[in-house]
Amino acid sequence: MSKCIMKNTKNRLAALILLGLAQSGFAQMTPSDYPSKPIKLVVGFAPAGAADYVARAMSDQLGKALGQTVIVENKAGAGSSIAAEFVAKAPADGYTLLIASPSSMSVNPALSTKLGYSPRDLAPISKMTSSPLVIAASAKSNITSIKELIAQAKKAPGTLNYASSGNGSAPHLGGALFAQVAGLDMQHIPFRGGAPAIASVIAGDTQLTFGTPPSVLPMVKAGRLRGLAVSTRERSALFPELPAMREAGLPDYAIEFWYGLFVPANTPPAIVKKLFEATRTAMSQPSVKAALAREGTEVALSNSPEAFATFLAEDSKFWTRLVKDAQVKLD
């Protein structure tokens, strides 16, 4: 065989090897090439919920900051555990992101040792938003304030029911903490989602909810629910008309709910840094802030991925202790 033929054969062989590697997924882009294709942003709840709204409010701006399309994908179920497991097991290449809340990172792990993921399987990028819960009563009830709520619950223990979107949800834990702090006996009525829970309060089948702003505020504005207070110690600029816990006479009660961005663990630091910077850029846009404010949520960014990790370590203690104290069980 001539040298020319041998050289051509080697070249073809090398080309076939490179093609095979690329097709089998072994030839990966380096962090400096990231991103070179669309990015998936996974939400652990159904469309039209609070997490979905945050994702869709910022996804376009995140895509512009990264120079690629960001596609929102809903994977609802198991209190957001399905989505968290999906992202935790995805390739650590920055193309699969998760919007998560305390449910994924603290509550679900405290409720079950049989999850298909661990919080350690997800690397934090940044906190994105923070919002209080809104304590609301049925417009058919005679409860018009927190003081009246507490007085009625103490007068007839066990007769007031509060609806939530499920065991271990933020509305459930918000109500459980309220009952602990105020020394009340209230009954928790879990539903399979925020919509049926709110519907039960509107109908008067249950009397209260400790709901997320996007699910409660439209009903308050429509006069179908009666807003009593926000779950923070001081008034929120997002709902200046609603009193807060200190002025309502319960200064020891406070609870807030957040959403943050995560990627699979072992994602290259350069990609984590690029996602962090793009997230800050996207969330700082006036259009994103305005869209979130309309739904009762404010932008709350971390100073760095490391700062978010530190926050998560402390925040997890709060939610884990609350799950234990409230004796929350799986459905």
C-alpha positions in Angstrom: 0.0 0.0 0.0 1.4 3.4 -1.0 2.1 6.1 1.6 -0.6 8.3 0.0 -3.3 5.6 0.4 -2.2 4.9 4.0 -2.4 8.6 4.8 -5.9 8.9 3.3 -7.0 5.8 5.2 -5.7 7.2 8.5 -7.5 10.5 7.8 -10.8 8.7 7.1 -10.4 6.6 10.2 -9.7 9.7 12.3 -12.8 11.4 10.8 -15.0 8.4 11.6 -13.7 8.2 15.2 -14.5 11.9 15.7 -17.9 11.5 14.2 -18.6 8.5 16.4 -17.6 10.4 19.5 -19.7 13.4 18.6 -22.8 11.2 17.9 -22.3 9.2 21.2 -22.1 12.3 23.2 -18.5 12.0 24.3 -17.4 15.1 22.4 -18.6 17.8 24.6 -18.4 21.6 24.3 -16.0 23.3 26.6 -17.3 25.9 29.1 -15.9 28.7 26.9 -18.3 27.5 24.1 -21.3 27.6 26.4 -24.1 28.1 25.5 -24.3 26.8 22.0 -27.8 25.4 21.9 -31.2 26.1 23.6 -31.5 25.7 27.4 -34.3 24.0 29.2 -35.7 25.7 32.4 -37.6 23.1 34.4 -40.5 24.0 36.7 -41.8 21.5 39.3 -45.4 22.8 39.2 -48.2 23.1 36.8 -48.6 26.0 34.4 -50.2 29.2 35.9 -48.7 28.6 39.3 -46.3 30.9 41.1 -43.1 29.0 40.0 -44.3 28.9 36.4 -45.0 32.6 36.4 -41.5 33.4 37.7 -40.0 31.2 35.1 -41.9 32.7 32.2 -41.5 36.2 33.4 -37.7 36.0 33.3 -37.0 33.3 30.6 -36.9 35.6 27.6 -34.5 38.0 29.4 -32.3 35.1 30.6 -32.1 33.9 27.0 -31.1 37.3 25.8 -28.4 37.5 28.4 -27.1 34.1 27.4 -27.5 34.5 23.7 -29.7 31.3 23.4 -33.4 30.4 23.6 -34.6 29.4 27.1 -37.5 26.9 27.0 -39.7 26.5 30.0 -40.8 22.9 30.7 -43.3 22.0 33.4 -42.8 18.7 35.2 -45.4 18.8 37.9 -45.9 16.2 40.6 -44.8 14.9 44.0 -44.4 18.3 45.5 -41.9 19.3 42.8 -39.7 16.2 43.5 -40.2 14.9 39.9 -38.6 18.0 38.4 -35.8 18.1 41.0 -34.9 14.5 40.3 -35.0 15.1 36.6 -32.6 18.0 36.7 -30.4 16.3 39.3 -29.9 13.4 36.9 -29.4 15.5 33.8 -25.9 16.1 32.3 -24.0 18.7 34.2 -23.5 20.9 31.2 -25.6 23.9 31.9 -28.4 23.0 29.5 -30.9 21.8 32.1 -31.8 24.3 34.8 -34.3 24.1 37.7 -36.4 26.7 39.4 -36.8 25.4 42.9 -38.3 26.5 46.2 -38.0 25.3 49.8 -40.2 22.4 48.8 -37.5 20.8 46.7 -34.5 21.7 48.8 -35.7 21.3 52.4 -39.3 20.2 52.9 -39.4 17.1 50.6 -36.1 15.7 51.9 -37.3 16.2 55.5 -40.5 14.3 54.6 -39.0 11.3 52.9 -35.7 9.4 52.7 -36.8 7.7 49.5 -36.5 10.6 47.1 -34.7 9.9 43.8 -32.4 12.8 44.5 -30.6 14.7 47.3 -30.3 18.4 47.6 -26.5 17.8 47.3 -27.3 16.7 43.7 -28.2 20.2 42.8 -25.8 23.2 42.6 -27.1 26.6 43.6 -26.9 29.5 41.1 -28.8 32.3 42.8 -31.9 33.2 44.8 -34.3 34.9 42.4 -37.5 36.0 44.2 -39.0 36.4 47.7 -42.6 36.9 48.7 -44.8 36.6 51.8 -47.8 34.4 52.0 -51.2 36.2 52.1 -53.6 35.2 54.9 -57.1 35.3 53.4 -60.5 34.3 54.7 -63.7 33.4 52.9 -65.7 36.5 52.1 -68.7 34.5 53.5 -67.1 34.3 56.9 -67.2 37.0 59.7 -63.4 37.1 60.0 -62.1 40.5 59.0 -58.8 40.7 60.9 -56.1 38.6 62.4 -57.3 39.5 65.9 -60.8 38.3 65.0 -59.3 35.1 63.5 -57.3 34.3 66.7 -60.3 35.2 69.0 -62.7 32.9 67.0 -60.2 30.0 66.9 -59.6 30.2 70.6 -63.4 30.5 71.4 -64.1 27.3 69.4 -60.9 25.2 69.1 -60.8 22.9 66.1 -63.7 24.5 64.2 -61.7 26.6 61.8 -60.3 24.9 58.8 -57.5 26.2 56.5 -57.0 24.9 53.0 -53.6 24.3 51.3 -52.3 22.9 48.1 -51.1 19.7 49.9 -49.2 18.4 52.8 -45.8 20.0 53.2 -46.7 22.9 50.8 -45.9 26.5 51.8 -49.6 27.3 52.6 -49.7 24.2 54.8 -46.5 25.1 56.7 -47.5 28.8 56.9 -50.8 27.8 58.6 -49.0 25.3 60.9 -46.5 27.9 62.0 -49.3 30.4 62.6 -51.2 27.9 64.8 -48.1 27.2 66.8 -47.2 30.8 67.4 -50.7 31.9 68.2 -51.5 28.8 70.3 -54.5 27.8 68.2 -56.1 24.5 67.2 -57.0 24.7 63.5 -57.7 21.9 61.1 -55.6 21.6 58.0 -57.5 20.5 54.9 -55.0 19.5 52.1 -56.0 19.7 48.4 -54.2 18.5 45.3 -53.3 21.9 44.1 -53.7 25.6 44.8 -56.7 26.1 42.6 -59.1 23.6 44.4 -57.8 24.9 47.8 -58.7 28.5 46.9 -62.0 27.4 45.5 -62.9 25.7 48.7 -62.3 28.9 50.7 -64.3 31.0 48.2 -67.2 28.5 48.5 -67.0 28.7 52.3 -66.3 25.0 52.7 -63.0 26.0 54.4 -62.5 29.3 56.1 -58.9 30.3 55.6 -55.8 29.9 53.4 -52.2 31.0 53.8 -51.7 31.3 50.0 -49.1 32.4 47.6 -49.8 35.9 46.2 -50.4 34.8 42.6 -53.2 32.4 43.7 -54.8 34.6 46.3 -54.5 38.3 45.3 -56.7 38.1 42.2 -59.5 36.7 44.3 -59.0 39.3 47.0 -59.2 42.1 44.4 -62.3 40.5 43.0 -64.0 40.5 46.4 -64.2 36.7 46.6 -61.6 36.4 49.3 -60.9 38.8 52.2 -57.3 39.6 52.6 -56.3 39.7 56.3 -52.6 40.2 56.4 -49.2 39.3 54.9 -47.0 36.8 56.7 -44.0 39.1 57.3 -43.4 41.2 60.4 -43.6 44.5 58.5 -45.8 45.7 55.7 -44.8 44.8 52.2 -44.5 47.5 49.5 -46.2 45.0 47.2 -49.4 45.0 49.2 -49.4 48.3 51.2 -53.1 47.9 52.0 -52.6 44.7 54.0 -51.3 44.8 57.6 -48.3 42.8 58.7 -47.8 40.6 61.7 -46.4 43.1 64.1 -49.3 45.5 63.8 -51.7 42.6 63.7 -50.6 41.6 67.2 -48.5 38.6 66.3 -44.9 39.8 66.0 -43.3 36.4 66.6 -44.9 35.0 63.4 -43.0 35.5 60.1 -42.6 33.3 57.0 -41.4 34.1 53.5 -41.3 32.0 50.3 -38.5 32.1 47.7 -37.6 30.7 44.3 -34.0 30.1 43.2 -32.1 28.7 40.2 -30.2 25.4 40.3 -28.2 23.1 38.0 -26.9 19.6 38.4 -24.0 19.2 40.8 -20.6 19.1 39.1 -21.6 21.7 36.5 -18.3 23.4 35.5 -17.6 26.5 37.6 -17.2 28.6 34.5 -20.8 27.7 33.4 -22.1 28.4 36.9 -20.5 31.8 36.9 -22.0 32.6 33.4 -25.5 31.5 34.6 -25.2 33.6 37.7 -24.3 36.7 35.8 -27.0 36.1 33.2 -29.6 35.5 36.0 -28.6 38.8 37.7 -28.9 40.6 34.3 -32.3 39.1 33.5 -33.9 39.6 37.0 -32.6 43.2 37.1 -34.6 44.2 34.0 -37.4 46.7 34.8 -39.9 44.6 32.7 -39.2 41.5 34.8 -39.4 43.3 38.1 -42.7 44.9 37.0 -44.2 41.6 35.9 -43.3 39.9 39.1 -44.5 42.8 41.2 -48.0 42.5 39.6 -48.2 39.0 41.0 -47.0 40.0 44.5 -43.4 38.8 44.1 -40.2 40.9 44.4 -36.7 40.2 43.0 -34.3 39.1 45.6 -30.9 38.2 44.2 -27.9 36.5 45.9 -24.5 38.2 45.8 -22.9 35.0 44.5 -23.6 31.2 44.2 -21.6 30.8 47.4 -23.8 33.3 49.2 -26.9 31.4 48.0 -25.4 28.2 49.3 -24.8 29.8 52.7 -28.4 31.1 52.7 -29.7 27.6 51.8 -27.9 25.9 54.7 -29.5 28.2 57.2 -32.9 28.3 55.5 -33.1 24.5 55.5 -32.8 24.5 59.3 -36.0 26.6 59.5 -38.1 24.5 57.1 -36.8 21.1 58.5 -37.6 22.2 62.0 -41.1 23.4 61.0 -41.8 20.1 59.2 -40.9 18.2 62.4 -42.7 20.5 64.8 -45.9 20.5 62.7 -45.7 16.7 62.4 -46.2 17.0 58.6 -46.7 13.6 56.9 -46.8 12.7 53.2 -50.2 12.4 51.5 
